[in-house]
């Protein structure tokens, strides 16, 4: 496999490069300090959402970082039940204003809950915003195969990204396989299993590599080909979560972690992939 570094990127179907390691800001409505630490220590990808109520904080942290716009990749999302086509278009403008940006790198539909027609209406709005230059790449989050096929049947642009809850306890293999076959890149949220690191197999592998359990989980996600989105408010953890590039999990390690699959019983937080 190619050598991975903190600057490793993936080229999305739109041609734009996305940093492989992202920084999540879920449940952190005062995330500017954490984002500032992340950006200072090499993160270049921040994953936000309208529902997180922290887009303004992310934008402020970016401006205070001194980085150029092209050096940072910013993601946000809109919930599917907040309205249809026009509401989604208005939401894009509102997000841009809160971030203080001229464009958003990746914009996702946050969930598929609102049903087929509204999903399609919102997707058409994101396509329109992309054509207008307000968004560079569009994708979805928590979409199952049926939801992805629905967009294809409608003859619409294919999502470039599907952001899913993925970790050794909940690997979503069928959806991941579908995405890989259809050139839809998988981002992995909750890669640290919500901090449930007291897993004997995980701790054994961590000890073997002289690493922390969280670092092993992030490395597993990277080696599986995902873009993990770990989150933390603690500066030392934010930094240690980047210390994953001086070791490699071997086939035995990967197999042992893969064997931890528990399906929906596996530390699942929120998983609407099976909704109508």
Phi, psi and omega per residue, in radians:
X1 nan 2.648 3.135
X2 -1.047 2.628 3.103
X3 -1.188 2.230 -3.136
X4 -1.663 2.458 3.057
X5 -2.409 3.024 3.119
X6 -1.108 -0.367 3.140
X7 -1.681 0.096 3.141
X8 -1.084 2.461 -3.135
X9 -2.274 2.933 2.977
X10 -2.174 2.439 3.089
X11 -1.542 2.042 -3.133
X12 -1.339 2.967 -3.074
X13 -1.112 -0.333 3.083
X14 -1.425 -0.151 -3.123
X15 1.713 -0.229 -3.130
X16 -1.412 2.612 3.138
X17 -1.623 2.321 3.090
X18 -2.054 2.216 3.073
X19 -1.007 2.398 -3.060
X20 -1.210 -0.629 3.117
X21 -1.707 2.162 3.116
X22 -1.949 2.925 3.110
X23 -2.070 2.052 -3.110
X24 -1.537 2.536 -3.119
X25 -2.234 0.465 3.099
X26 -1.095 2.479 3.140
X27 0.968 0.689 3.122
X28 -2.499 1.446 -3.084
X29 -1.419 0.050 3.000
X30 -2.236 1.049 -2.947
X31 -1.595 -0.049 -3.082
X32 -0.972 -0.821 3.136
X33 -1.040 -0.743 3.135
X34 -1.144 -0.716 3.117
X35 -1.118 -0.665 3.124
X36 -1.096 -0.726 3.085
X37 -1.105 -0.786 -3.122
X38 -1.046 -0.855 -3.098
X39 -1.161 -0.623 3.109
X40 -1.133 -0.484 -3.058
X41 -1.882 0.411 2.900
X42 1.844 -0.192 3.042
X43 -1.142 2.474 3.092
X44 -2.302 0.272 -3.076
X45 -2.443 2.048 3.131
X46 -2.076 2.282 -3.086
X47 -1.898 1.903 3.134
X48 -2.050 -2.981 3.102
X49 -2.889 2.675 3.075
X50 -1.020 -0.660 -3.111
X51 -1.255 -0.228 3.124
X52 -1.422 -0.300 3.132
X53 1.014 0.667 3.135
X54 -2.419 0.325 3.123
X55 -1.063 -0.693 3.123
X56 -1.085 -0.683 3.116
X57 -1.119 -0.742 3.120
X58 -1.078 -0.790 3.130
X59 -1.061 -0.703 3.135
X60 -1.151 -0.736 3.122
X61 -1.086 -0.697 3.100
X62 -1.081 -0.844 -3.114
X63 -1.086 -0.664 -3.130
X64 -1.318 -0.253 -3.133
X65 -1.279 -0.410 -3.090
X66 1.407 0.039 3.121
X67 -1.298 2.685 3.045
X68 -1.361 2.687 -3.108
X69 -0.977 -0.715 -3.080
X70 -1.255 -0.126 -3.130
X71 -1.576 -0.104 -3.074
X72 -2.244 2.519 -3.134
X73 -2.010 2.078 -3.069
X74 -2.060 2.275 3.123
X75 -1.985 2.502 2.929
X76 -2.492 3.048 -3.021
X77 -2.551 2.695 3.021
X78 -2.100 2.394 3.068
X79 -1.184 2.553 -3.068
X80 -1.333 -0.310 -3.065
X81 -1.694 0.254 -3.125
X82 -1.646 0.111 3.109
X83 2.397 -3.141 -3.111
X84 -1.761 -2.411 -3.022
X85 -0.988 -0.992 -3.054
X86 -1.179 -0.674 3.122
X87 -1.091 -0.650 3.114
X88 -1.177 -0.747 3.086
X89 -1.049 -0.800 3.121
X90 -1.099 -0.620 3.130
X91 -1.146 -0.641 3.071
X92 -1.061 -0.813 3.133
X93 -1.085 -0.694 -3.136
X94 -1.151 -0.695 3.106
X95 -1.121 -0.766 3.109
X96 -1.008 -0.738 3.137
X97 -1.133 -0.758 -3.129
X98 -1.143 -0.736 3.110
X99 -1.201 -0.533 -3.006
X100 1.338 0.625 -3.068
X101 -2.072 2.820 3.063
X102 -1.599 -0.372 3.097
X103 -2.675 2.758 3.074
X104 -1.953 2.339 -3.066
X105 -1.184 -0.767 -3.104
X106 -2.479 2.191 3.137
X107 -2.122 2.206 -3.062
X108 -2.045 2.595 2.830
X109 -1.360 2.125 -2.939
X110 -1.190 -0.518 -3.032
X111 -2.783 2.867 3.136
X112 -1.794 0.252 -2.960
X113 -1.074 -0.515 -2.935
X114 -1.295 -0.109 3.101
X115 1.705 2.899 -2.995
X116 -0.979 -0.866 -3.028
X117 -1.146 -0.770 -3.111
X118 -1.223 -0.618 3.067
X119 -1.016 -0.787 -3.126
X120 -1.170 -0.716 3.135
X121 -1.078 -0.771 3.140
X122 -1.151 -0.699 3.141
X123 -1.090 -0.714 3.090
X124 -1.082 -0.645 3.110
X125 -1.140 -0.717 3.131
X126 -1.173 -0.644 3.065
X127 -1.062 -0.744 3.138
X128 -1.124 -0.763 3.129
X129 -1.132 -0.584 3.087
X130 -1.165 -0.768 3.098
X131 -1.059 -0.565 -3.132
X132 -1.395 -0.057 3.113
X133 1.472 0.130 -3.140
X134 -1.423 -0.394 3.129
X135 -2.314 2.473 3.099
X136 -1.606 -0.695 -3.100
X137 -2.422 2.474 3.129
X138 -2.089 2.639 -3.129
X139 -2.804 -2.911 -3.086
X140 -2.356 2.972 3.092
X141 -2.460 2.419 3.121
X142 1.123 0.442 3.116
X143 -1.553 2.274 3.012
X144 -1.469 3.113 -3.110
X145 -1.052 -0.728 -3.116
X146 -1.066 -0.612 3.140
X147 -1.265 -0.660 3.108
X148 -1.183 -0.724 3.124
X149 -1.155 -0.536 3.110
X150 -1.062 -0.757 3.110
X151 -1.154 -0.663 3.127
X152 -1.141 -0.763 -3.137
X153 -1.108 -0.514 3.123
X154 -1.347 -0.050 3.116
X155 1.276 0.449 -3.076
X156 -1.737 2.831 3.101
X157 -0.907 2.423 -3.139
X158 -1.326 2.431 3.045
X159 -1.051 2.484 3.071
X160 -1.457 -0.416 -3.029
X161 -2.438 2.517 2.897
X162 -2.216 2.008 -3.136
X163 -1.610 2.080 -3.029
X164 -2.222 2.724 2.942
X165 -1.316 1.983 -3.104
X166 -2.445 2.195 3.037
X167 -2.803 3.026 -3.050
X168 -0.990 -0.520 3.120
X169 -1.364 -0.312 -3.053
X170 -2.598 1.593 -2.913
X171 -1.709 -0.154 3.045
X172 0.840 0.787 -2.952
X173 -1.050 -0.701 -3.094
X174 -1.135 -0.763 3.132
X175 -1.200 -0.734 3.129
X176 -1.034 -0.779 3.133
X177 -1.078 -0.740 3.117
X178 -1.069 -0.795 -3.122
X179 -1.089 -0.753 -3.134
X180 -1.099 -0.687 3.138
X181 -1.217 -0.403 -3.072
X182 -1.929 0.332 3.072
X183 1.000 0.661 3.035
X184 -1.870 2.016 -3.047
X185 -1.340 2.452 -3.090
X186 -1.768 2.125 2.945
X187 -1.690 2.504 -3.073
X188 -1.978 1.915 3.022
X189 -1.662 2.843 -2.984
X190 0.964 0.722 -3.105
X191 -1.161 -0.309 -3.111
X192 -1.719 0.285 3.090
X193 0.904 0.708 3.135
X194 0.976 0.580 3.085
X195 1.340 0.191 3.114
X196 -1.463 1.404 -2.992
X197 -1.764 0.000 -3.093
X198 -1.465 0.978 3.137
X199 -1.876 2.062 -3.054
X200 -0.896 -0.793 -3.136
X201 -1.073 -0.773 3.136
X202 -1.091 -0.791 -3.122
X203 -1.137 -0.617 3.104
X204 -1.136 -0.760 3.121
X205 -1.168 -0.683 3.103
X206 -1.066 -0.765 3.130
X207 -1.119 -0.702 3.125
X208 -0.988 -0.690 -3.087
X209 -1.743 0.077 -3.104
X210 0.991 0.812 -3.127
X211 -2.262 2.980 3.060
X212 -1.528 2.741 3.122
X213 -0.990 -0.716 3.136
X214 -1.070 -0.685 3.142
X215 -1.162 -0.657 3.093
X216 -1.119 -0.732 -3.136
X217 -1.133 -0.708 3.108
X218 -1.148 -0.723 3.126
X219 -1.118 -0.716 3.085
X220 -1.001 -0.812 -3.126
X221 -1.072 -0.771 3.129
X222 -1.106 -0.778 -3.105
X223 -1.235 -0.406 3.057
X224 -1.350 -0.128 3.091
X225 1.694 0.180 -3.126
X226 -1.611 3.029 2.957
X227 -1.949 1.733 -3.114
X228 -1.302 2.609 -3.093
X229 -2.189 1.157 3.134
X230 -1.168 2.603 3.104
X231 -2.216 2.630 3.056
X232 -2.929 2.648 3.001
X233 -1.793 -0.116 -3.060
X234 -1.607 2.047 -3.081
X235 -0.900 -0.763 -3.103
X236 -1.105 -0.624 3.127
X237 -1.313 -0.658 3.074
X238 -0.975 -0.757 -3.123
X239 -1.268 -0.772 -3.093
X240 -1.141 -0.449 3.118
X241 -1.213 -0.182 3.044
X242 -1.642 -0.146 -3.070
X243 -1.524 1.087 -3.036
X244 -2.238 0.264 -3.018
X245 -1.962 0.093 3.132
X246 -1.890 0.278 3.053
X247 -2.628 2.867 3.139
X248 -2.419 2.328 3.070
X249 -1.277 2.334 3.118
X250 -1.521 3.103 -3.075
X251 -1.044 -0.632 3.128
X252 -1.150 -0.729 3.107
X253 -1.082 -0.835 -3.111
X254 -1.067 -0.763 -3.134
X255 -1.094 -0.708 -3.135
X256 -1.148 -0.695 3.108
X257 -1.249 -0.691 3.092
X258 -1.040 -0.579 -3.092
X259 -1.266 -0.089 -3.136
X260 -1.441 -0.020 -3.111
X261 -0.887 2.266 3.105
X262 -2.185 0.035 -3.089
X263 1.135 -2.570 -3.083
X264 -1.208 -0.125 3.043
X265 -1.534 0.005 -2.994
X266 -1.699 1.240 3.064
X267 1.005 0.664 -3.127
X268 -1.406 2.340 -3.118
X269 -1.712 -1.005 -3.058
X270 -2.578 2.057 -3.034
X271 -2.495 1.540 -3.102
X272 -1.589 0.332 -3.042
X273 -1.115 -0.332 -3.122
X274 -1.751 0.117 -3.084
X275 -1.234 2.736 -3.114
X276 -1.053 nan nan
